[in-house]
Amino acid sequence: MGRVNLGSTTINYPMPVVLIGSKTNKGKSDFLTVSWITMVSENPYKVLISLCKKHTISAEIKENKAFSICVPSKEQVKNVDYCGVVGMENLNKADFFHIFYGTLDGTPMIEECKLNAECKVEKIIDCGSHELFIGEILQVHVDDSVTSDKKVCLEKMQPMILDTDNKKYREIGNIVDDAFKKYK
């Protein structure tokens, strides 16, 4: 089997697809499709998102010191893609969704997304073209239609992943095996 050198490129496969939410300085709800997201701590629960500095939502998050994470299902793919390629100055992205708020001001969430989280900004790191926002997860709101025994069922939620190289949204596949087992 041979190897192909791809040079310096993205290696985060697969990449989850989420909508990041924040309030504008005019009180509107803004959303941006993001795939550069990962957990960074479990005590307390913290998440990291990487946003290009040119996105208006970056300034909104800095001002609010908060953001939401909304996990869309594959049925929302058209609105999700639109929120990723069209700027807030051209439309009101909240018109695509039913918005609700939890306890943290500045974090609009989407009813159509079966999982939403409210995050308080803990730290911002400048990384050149992008900024890393580390947020503490204060509340997670899950629709009971996608849970079983107080656990999220991916099969019911039907989240998407991003295939960056081929510019495709994909769905999550079959179970391979149990995780965190001790194999011999």
Helices and strands as residue ranges (DSSP letters): E 15-16, E 18-23, E 29-34, E 37-42, E 45-52, H 56-64, E 66-71, G 74-76, H 77-85, G 88-90, G 93-96, E 99-100, E 109-110, E 115-126, E 130-142, G 144-146, E 147-148, E 151-152, H 154-157, E 160-163, E 168-171
